[in-house]
Amino acid sequence: MNVTTVLAVTAAACGVAMGLAPLLQLRRVAVRRSSADVSVAYLGVLLVGFTLWLSYGVSIANAPLIVSNAVALITNVLTIAIVLWFRSAG
């Protein structure tokens, strides 16, 4: 494996881990039964960024960008949906 491939795999793995990080926030929301301390605006900014990076990855057919940002986008949408659901239920 060459250095570029190793960096791509490492970056993709870190990107997936970063994309899954909002699940830690969801765990906190579930335990506290409240989403009051979660910034939806912050999540919205991330949503735009993930969408743009995913689009860029698709446009250049870059698998590490596509995989990591697809995971991040799905996780972010799920997080926003659950946060908003907790707010409407409260």
N, C-alpha and C positions, 0 to 999 in steps of 0.2 A: 504494500500500500504506500502511495506517495504522501507527502506532507499535506498537500491540498485535500486529499480524500480524508485523511485523519482529522484535519481541521473542520471539514464539512460535517463529518459524522459527529464530532465533539460539539460543534455549534448547534447542530440539529437536536442532539440529546439535551443540551442545556436549554435550548429554545422550548422543547417540549416540557421540561421541568418548570421553566418560567411560565409557560402557558397553563400548567396545572396548578400553579401557586394560588390562584383565587379560590381554589377548593379549600384551602386553609381558612380563608375568610368565611366561606359557607359553613364550615364546621363550627366556627365561632358563633355565627348567626343561629345555627340550629341549637347549640348548647344554651345560648342566652335567650333564645326564642324572640329575638329582636334584631332588626337590621338598621336601627336608628343611627349607629355610628359608622355606617358604610356610606362612602361618597359615590353617589350614582354619577355625578359629573366626572369624577376621576375614571370610573369604569367606562363612561361614554367616550372619553378621550382615548383610552386604550382600545376600545372597539374600532374607532376610526383608524388608529395606527395599525392594528392587526389586519383590518380589511385592506388597507393600502399595501402593506408588506405581502399579504397573501396574493393580491392582484399582481404585484411586481414579480413575485416568485413564479406565478403561473405564466406571466408574459415572457419570462426568460427561461421557462421550463427548468427551474432550479428546485429539485426535490427537497433539500434541507429547508429552504425557505417555505415551501408549500406545506410540508408536514408540520413543522413547528408552529407556523402561523395559523394553520387550520385547527390544530389542537387548541391554541390560544383563543382563537375566535369562538369556537364552540364552548369552551369553558367560560369565556367572558359573557357570552349570551346567556348561558345557563345561570351564571352568577347574577346578572342584572335581573333576569326573570324571577329568580327566587327572592332577591332583595325586594323587588317591587311587590311580589306576592305577600311577603311578610308585612310590608307597610300597609297594604290594602286590607289585610286580615286583622291588623291591630287597631 
